[in-house]
Amino acid sequence: MVEEIGKTAEEMGKEQRQIAVSEFFEKNRHLLGYDNPTKALLTVVKELVDNSLDAAEEARILPRIWVEVKPNGPDRFRVMIKDNGPGLVDKQIPLALGKLLYGSKFFRLRQSRGQQGIGGSGAILYSQLTTGKPTTLISSTGNKKTSHYEMMIDVKKNEPEIISHQILEDGREWHGLKVEMEIEGRYIESRQGIPEYIKQVAIGNPFAEIVFEGPNGKMEFPRAVNELPPIPKEIMPHPHGVELGILRRMMKSTKSRTIASFMTNDFSRIGSGTANEICKLAGIDPKISPGRLEVEDTEKLFKAMQKVKLVRPPTDCLSPLGEEMMVKGLKKELYAEFFAAVTRPPEVYRGNPFQIECAIAFGGQLPADQPIKVVRLSNRVPLIYQEGDCAITKAISGTDWKRYGLQQSGRSIPVGPAVIMVHIVSVWVPFLSESKQAVAAYPDIMKEIKLSLQELGRNLQHHVAGKRKMEMQQRRKEIFDRYLPEVANAVGKLTNKPAEPILNKLRSIIKKNTEVIVDDRSKEEVGNAG
């Protein structure tokens, strides 16, 4: 029997090589949301629309976005996204959209839709993986020149592979970006389809105008407001939001010459006095260079930073929609009788500021015999998949809606003519996966969502109670109206007076005591948060 000879360590070592991030995601596309054809088509549209909205908002341009999804063969679609944003500088186009993990948002601690630099380039990677065709990119910054690219991604190097490139001096004074690609996918019109996603984008971004043209026709979503939310400001990391490994990396890359200046320059909410207090607690000389600190001393410094009481991080890095804008977003897409919204004060988890806001539409033409529709938003981006795993869904199910006028069986989504929207605003949203479809149920986040829902429920309860009172008054009035002529005739016979004046007098008395207040739907304040 011949013994099988295995590989030597040297031979095994020769087989090892570095893996590019694009190569990794090519083989693990499900991590980015491309795990089935239906979700893949939606993810491509989502990532490109997110990029368009972010770019326009940062440039302080009211967004106008065109979305086209047209069949181009069996299970194949041509997807086109065009916007009126600032556009991309010519030399930045291949890098911004042809290289995964390339961008500026990852390094900035402030609210934004995307952060990793994967979305747009991930869509291009999926396109070439399923169809083998390049993506067309057309952009202008308003300089009367238009950049045209046909591009793919070299997955071995994580670098753009430019098929063709030209700059046309066409004299057109436009700015924006147009992305066109062919992908493999499946189109549906359901709760997890592209039309529903676009509708939720329109609700959560009422300042945007969106035109969607799909296989079944054209849909237009006009903007409801002509102003943008305040632009969030970038902040430095808070000491209570960093971990030991991150602290060590920051100390290696800092330009500060002393530990004291490092803490005051590279962190928020640390002044010179607090920096000296932390160094004293850690037993470290505040004048020593960060690069000279030993591993043990770094750990002492980290523990001291966690022990010292610090002011919460600034919250101007957040830009919530606000109650008025949320109500207007719901009103323009839903036919309901009552609208209310609640924006909670900012809170902090793991040193990261966050804010919860929610809104409700009730009654009107909304279906009364079905579970309520839940609109989940994260930094104004709709979350369509993984609904059952999301903190927002869990918080809604865990709220007692029966006391607020909706039907509910146990800890489940309530039933009734309502749509509830919950929006989490944060510099760092704890998603359950890279596909960014569900928020992790951290206790601090769950607490804030439940408090906002309870406040929203009290507004709904007030409306439902008022509506029932109005209905009772209306029934009383109808009963009185039915018998008033007979009463007037009887009184007239007893007093020998005409029945008509008596009837008019009785009607006046009844109207005064059973007056019904009817909402004027033309008034903007009807249904607002009070």
C-alpha positions in Angstrom: 0.0 0.0 0.0 1.5 3.4 -1.1 1.1 6.1 1.5 -0.3 9.4 0.0 2.1 12.3 0.3 0.5 15.6 1.3 1.6 19.1 0.3 4.5 20.7 2.1 4.2 24.1 4.0 6.3 25.7 1.2 4.0 24.4 -1.5 0.9 25.5 0.4 2.4 28.9 1.0 2.9 29.4 -2.8 -0.8 28.9 -3.3 -1.8 31.7 -1.0 -2.5 35.2 -2.4 -4.3 38.4 -1.4 -8.0 38.6 -2.3 -9.4 41.9 -3.6 -12.6 43.1 -2.0 -14.3 43.1 -5.4 -13.3 39.5 -5.9 -14.7 38.6 -2.5 -18.1 40.3 -3.2 -18.2 38.7 -6.6 -18.3 35.3 -4.9 -20.5 36.6 -2.0 -22.9 38.9 -3.8 -25.7 37.9 -1.3 -24.0 40.1 1.3 -24.7 43.2 -0.8 -28.4 42.3 -1.3 -28.0 40.3 -4.6 -29.2 37.0 -3.3 -32.2 36.5 -5.7 -33.3 38.1 -9.0 -36.2 40.1 -7.5 -34.1 41.6 -4.7 -31.1 42.2 -7.0 -33.2 44.4 -9.4 -34.5 46.4 -6.5 -31.0 46.7 -4.9 -29.5 48.1 -8.1 -32.2 50.8 -8.3 -31.9 51.5 -4.5 -28.2 52.0 -4.5 -28.2 54.3 -7.5 -31.1 56.4 -6.3 -29.5 56.7 -2.8 -26.3 58.0 -4.5 -28.4 60.6 -6.5 -30.2 61.8 -3.5 -27.1 62.1 -1.4 -25.2 64.0 -4.1 -28.0 66.5 -4.7 -28.6 67.1 -1.0 -24.9 67.7 -0.3 -24.8 70.2 -3.2 -28.0 71.8 -1.8 -29.9 71.0 -5.0 -33.6 70.0 -4.9 -33.4 66.5 -6.3 -35.0 65.5 -9.6 -34.5 61.8 -10.4 -35.5 59.7 -13.4 -35.7 56.0 -13.1 -36.3 53.6 -16.0 -36.6 49.8 -15.7 -37.4 48.2 -19.1 -37.3 44.5 -20.1 -34.5 43.6 -22.5 -35.0 39.9 -22.9 -36.0 37.0 -20.7 -35.1 37.9 -17.1 -33.0 40.8 -18.3 -33.6 44.5 -17.8 -32.1 47.8 -18.8 -31.9 50.0 -15.8 -31.3 53.8 -16.2 -30.9 56.3 -13.3 -30.5 60.0 -14.1 -30.3 62.9 -11.7 -29.8 66.7 -11.6 -27.1 66.5 -9.0 -23.7 68.2 -9.1 -22.2 65.5 -11.4 -18.8 64.0 -11.1 -15.4 65.4 -12.2 -14.2 63.4 -15.2 -11.2 61.8 -13.5 -13.2 60.8 -10.5 -15.9 58.9 -12.4 -13.9 55.6 -12.8 -12.8 55.6 -9.2 -16.1 56.6 -7.6 -18.1 53.9 -9.5 -15.4 51.4 -10.6 -13.7 50.7 -7.3 -15.3 49.1 -4.3 -14.7 50.7 -0.9 -13.8 54.0 -2.5 -15.4 57.3 -1.3 -15.5 60.0 1.2 -18.4 59.1 3.4 -16.7 56.3 5.3 -14.3 58.7 6.9 -16.8 61.3 8.0 -18.8 61.0 11.2 -22.1 62.5 10.1 -25.5 61.3 8.9 -25.6 60.0 5.3 -27.4 57.4 3.3 -24.3 55.4 2.2 -21.0 55.1 4.0 -19.0 52.1 2.7 -18.4 53.1 -0.9 -19.9 49.9 -2.2 -23.4 50.8 -3.5 -22.9 52.1 -7.0 -19.8 50.0 -7.8 -21.5 46.9 -6.3 -24.4 47.5 -8.9 -21.8 47.7 -11.7 -20.1 44.5 -10.4 -23.5 42.7 -10.4 -24.3 43.9 -13.9 -21.1 42.5 -15.4 -21.4 39.3 -13.4 -24.8 38.5 -14.8 -24.7 39.9 -18.3 -21.0 40.4 -19.0 -21.8 43.9 -20.4 -20.2 47.2 -19.5 -22.0 50.0 -17.7 -22.5 53.4 -19.4 -21.8 56.5 -17.3 -22.5 60.0 -18.5 -21.8 63.1 -16.4 -21.4 66.8 -16.5 -20.6 69.4 -13.8 -22.2 72.2 -15.7 -19.0 73.3 -17.5 -20.4 72.7 -21.0 -18.5 69.4 -21.3 -20.0 65.9 -21.0 -17.9 62.9 -19.9 -18.9 59.5 -21.5 -17.6 56.2 -20.1 -18.2 52.6 -20.8 -16.7 50.7 -17.9 -16.4 47.4 -16.0 -14.5 46.4 -12.9 -11.3 44.4 -12.8 -12.2 42.1 -9.9 -8.6 40.8 -9.4 -7.3 44.3 -8.8 -10.5 46.1 -7.6 -9.8 48.7 -10.2 -11.9 50.3 -13.0 -11.6 48.7 -16.4 -12.4 51.5 -18.9 -13.8 50.1 -22.2 -14.2 53.6 -23.8 -13.9 57.2 -22.7 -14.5 60.5 -24.4 -15.2 64.1 -23.3 -17.6 66.0 -25.6 -17.5 69.8 -25.6 -21.2 69.9 -26.5 -22.0 73.3 -24.9 -24.8 71.9 -22.8 -25.2 73.7 -19.5 -26.4 70.7 -17.4 -25.2 69.0 -14.4 -25.8 65.5 -13.1 -25.1 61.9 -13.6 -26.7 59.2 -15.8 -26.0 55.5 -15.2 -27.2 52.9 -17.6 -26.7 49.1 -17.3 -28.2 45.8 -18.2 -28.8 43.3 -15.4 -30.4 39.9 -14.7 -33.4 40.3 -12.5 -37.1 39.7 -12.0 -39.7 42.6 -11.8 -42.6 42.4 -9.5 -45.2 45.0 -8.3 -45.7 44.1 -4.6 -44.7 45.2 -1.2 -41.1 44.3 -2.1 -41.1 45.7 -5.6 -39.6 48.7 -7.2 -42.8 50.8 -7.4 -43.4 50.4 -3.7 -39.8 51.3 -3.0 -40.0 54.5 -5.1 -43.3 55.4 -3.3 -41.6 55.1 0.1 -38.6 57.1 -1.1 -41.1 59.8 -2.1 -42.7 59.7 1.3 -39.4 59.8 3.2 -37.9 62.5 0.9 -40.8 64.9 0.2 -38.4 67.5 -1.2 -37.5 65.1 -4.1 -39.2 64.8 -7.5 -39.1 61.3 -8.9 -40.3 60.0 -12.3 -40.4 56.2 -12.6 -41.0 54.4 -15.9 -41.4 50.6 -15.5 -42.6 47.7 -17.6 -46.3 48.6 -16.8 -46.2 52.3 -17.3 -45.1 55.7 -15.9 -45.5 57.0 -12.3 -44.7 60.5 -11.2 -44.0 61.6 -7.6 -44.0 65.4 -7.3 -42.2 67.0 -4.4 -44.3 68.3 -1.5 -41.9 70.8 -0.1 -39.4 73.1 -1.8 -36.8 73.1 0.9 -34.1 70.7 1.9 -33.5 69.5 5.5 -30.4 71.1 7.2 -27.1 69.7 6.0 -25.6 67.6 8.9 -22.2 68.7 10.2 -19.2 66.4 10.6 -18.1 65.7 14.1 -15.0 64.1 15.7 -15.4 60.6 17.3 -16.6 60.6 20.9 -14.3 58.8 23.4 -17.1 56.5 24.5 -17.7 55.4 20.9 -14.2 54.1 20.1 -12.7 50.7 20.9 -9.2 49.9 22.0 -8.0 48.8 18.5 -9.4 52.0 17.0 -7.7 54.1 19.6 -4.3 52.5 18.8 -4.8 53.1 15.1 -5.8 56.7 15.7 -2.6 57.3 17.8 -0.4 55.9 15.0 -1.9 58.2 12.4 -2.4 61.4 14.4 -0.5 64.6 13.6 -0.7 65.7 17.2 2.6 65.8 19.1 1.4 65.1 22.6 -1.2 62.8 24.2 -3.0 65.9 25.5 -3.3 67.6 22.1 -4.2 64.2 20.5 -7.2 63.9 22.8 -8.3 67.5 22.3 -7.8 67.6 18.5 -8.9 64.1 17.5 -12.0 63.6 19.8 -15.2 65.6 20.5 -16.1 66.8 24.0 -12.5 66.7 25.4 -10.9 70.0 26.5 -7.5 70.5 27.9 -8.7 70.1 31.5 -10.4 66.8 30.7 -7.4 65.6 28.8 -5.1 66.2 31.8 -7.6 64.5 34.0 -7.7 61.4 31.8 -3.8 61.3 31.7 -3.6 61.6 35.5 -6.1 58.8 36.0 -4.2 56.6 33.6 -0.8 57.5 35.1 0.6 58.9 31.8 2.6 62.0 31.1 0.2 64.3 28.9 3.3 65.7 27.1 4.5 62.4 25.8 4.2 61.7 22.0 1.3 59.3 21.1 3.7 57.2 19.0 5.9 56.5 22.0 3.1 55.1 24.2 3.5 51.4 25.1 0.7 48.8 24.6 0.0 48.6 28.3 -0.2 52.4 28.6 -2.5 52.6 25.7 -4.9 50.2 27.4 -4.7 52.3 30.6 -5.5 55.4 28.6 -8.5 53.7 27.0 -9.9 52.6 30.4 -9.4 56.1 31.8 -11.3 57.6 28.9 -14.3 55.3 29.6 -14.3 56.2 33.3 -14.3 60.0 33.0 -17.7 61.6 32.7 -18.0 63.5 29.4 -20.6 65.7 27.8 -22.6 63.8 25.1 -21.4 64.2 21.5 -22.9 67.1 19.5 -26.1 66.3 17.6 -25.8 68.8 14.7 -24.4 65.8 12.8 -28.0 64.7 12.5 -30.6 66.0 10.1 -34.1 64.7 10.9 -37.0 65.3 8.6 -39.1 67.0 11.3 -42.8 66.6 12.0 -44.1 68.9 9.4 -42.1 67.4 6.6 -43.1 63.8 7.6 -46.8 64.7 7.5 -46.5 66.4 4.1 -44.7 63.3 2.8 -47.5 61.0 3.9 -50.2 63.4 2.7 -49.0 63.6 -0.8 -49.0 59.8 -1.3 -51.9 58.6 1.0 -55.6 59.4 1.2 -56.3 59.4 5.0 -58.4 61.4 7.4 -55.8 61.9 10.1 -52.0 62.5 10.1 -49.7 63.0 13.1 -45.9 63.0 13.6 -43.4 62.8 16.5 -39.7 63.7 16.5 -37.9 62.6 19.6 -34.9 64.5 21.1 -31.5 63.1 20.1 -30.0 60.3 22.1 -26.7 58.4 22.2 -25.7 54.7 21.9 -22.0 53.6 22.1 -20.9 57.2 21.7 -23.0 57.7 18.5 -25.8 60.2 18.3 -29.1 59.0 16.9 -32.7 60.2 16.7 -36.0 58.5 16.2 -39.0 60.1 14.5 -42.3 58.5 13.5 -45.6 59.4 11.8 -49.0 57.9 11.2 -51.7 58.2 8.6 -55.2 56.9 9.7 -58.6 56.3 8.2 -59.8 57.6 4.9 -59.2 55.1 2.0 -56.7 52.9 3.9 -57.8 49.3 4.2 -59.4 48.6 7.6 -59.3 44.7 7.6 -55.6 44.2 7.0 -52.4 44.5 9.1 -51.2 48.1 9.0 -48.5 49.1 6.5 -45.1 49.8 8.1 -42.7 52.2 6.4 -39.2 51.7 7.8 -36.6 54.4 7.0 -32.9 54.7 7.9 -31.4 58.1 7.1 -34.3 58.6 4.7 -33.7 55.3 2.9 -36.6 52.8 2.8 -35.9 49.3 4.3 -37.8 46.8 2.2 -36.5 43.4 3.2 -35.9 41.6 6.5 -38.9 43.2 8.1 -39.4 40.6 10.8 -35.7 40.9 12.0 -35.8 44.7 12.2 -35.9 46.7 15.5 -38.6 48.9 14.1 -41.0 46.0 13.4 -40.2 44.5 16.8 -41.0 47.8 18.5 -44.3 48.2 16.7 -45.3 44.6 17.5 -44.4 45.1 21.1 -46.6 48.2 21.5 -50.1 47.8 22.9 -52.1 49.4 20.1 -55.5 48.3 21.4 -55.4 51.1 23.9 -54.9 53.6 21.1 -57.8 52.4 18.9 -56.3 49.7 16.6 -57.0 45.9 16.7 -54.2 43.7 17.8 -53.7 40.1 18.7 -50.9 39.5 21.1 -47.5 40.9 20.2 -48.2 41.2 16.4 -48.5 44.0 13.9 -51.9 45.7 14.6 -54.8 45.6 12.2 -56.6 48.7 11.0 -56.8 51.6 8.5 -53.3 53.0 9.2 -49.8 53.4 7.9 -47.0 53.9 10.4 -43.6 55.4 9.4 -40.6 55.1 11.7 -37.3 56.9 10.8 -34.0 56.2 12.5 -31.4 59.0 12.0 -27.8 58.3 13.0 -24.2 58.8 12.1 -23.8 55.0 12.3 -26.8 52.8 11.8 -26.3 49.2 13.2 -27.5 47.2 10.3 -27.8 43.4 10.6 -25.9 42.8 7.3 -24.1 44.6 4.5 -27.3 44.7 2.5 -28.6 47.3 5.0 -32.2 46.2 5.2 -32.8 45.8 8.9 -31.7 47.6 12.1 -30.3 45.7 15.0 -32.5 45.8 18.2 -30.1 47.5 20.5 -31.8 48.3 23.9 -31.2 52.1 23.6 -32.7 52.2 20.1 -35.7 50.0 21.0 -36.4 52.2 24.0 -36.5 55.4 21.8 -38.7 53.8 19.1 -41.2 52.6 21.7 -41.4 56.0 23.4 -42.0 57.7 20.0 -44.7 55.1 19.1 -46.4 55.6 22.4 -46.5 59.3 21.9 -47.8 58.8 18.4 -50.4 56.4 19.8 -51.7 59.0 22.2 -52.3 61.4 19.3 -54.2 58.6 17.5 -56.2 57.8 20.6 -57.3 61.5 20.9 -58.4 61.5 17.3 -60.3 58.2 17.6 -62.0 59.3 20.8 -63.0 62.6 19.1 -64.3 60.8 16.0 -66.5 58.5 18.2 -67.9 61.5 20.0 -68.7 63.1 16.7 -70.4 59.9 15.5 -72.5 59.8 18.7 -73.5 63.4 18.3 -74.5 62.8 14.7 -76.7 59.8 15.7 -78.3 61.9 18.4 -79.0 64.6 15.9 -80.5 62.1 13.4 -82.8 60.7 16.1 -84.0 64.2 17.1 -84.5 65.2 13.5 -86.7 62.1 12.9 -89.1 63.0 15.7 -89.1 66.8 15.7 -92.0 67.3 13.2 -94.3 65.1 15.4 -93.2 66.9 18.6 -93.8 70.3 16.9 -97.3 69.2 15.7 -98.2 67.9 19.2 -97.0 71.1 20.9 -98.9 73.2 18.3 -102.2 71.4 19.0 -101.7 71.9 22.8 -100.9 75.6 22.5 -103.1 76.4 19.5 -100.1 77.8 17.6 -98.7 77.0 14.1 -96.4 74.0 14.1 -93.8 75.6 11.7 -92.4 78.3 14.1 -92.2 75.6 16.8 -90.3 73.2 14.6 -87.8 75.9 13.6 -87.3 76.8 17.3 -86.8 73.2 18.3 -84.3 72.7 15.4 -82.3 75.7 16.6 -82.1 74.3 20.1 -81.1 70.8 18.9 -78.4 72.3 16.6 -76.9 74.2 19.5 -76.8 71.2 21.8 -75.8 68.5 19.3 -73.5 70.5 17.0 -71.1 68.3 14.9 -67.7 69.5 14.1 -66.7 68.5 10.6 -63.1 68.6 9.5 -62.3 71.0 6.6 -59.9 68.9 4.5 -58.7 72.1 2.7 -57.1 73.3 5.9 -53.5 72.4 6.3 -53.7 72.1 10.1 -56.3 69.3 10.1 -54.8 66.0 11.2 -51.5 67.4 12.3 -49.7 66.2 15.5 -52.2 67.7 17.9 
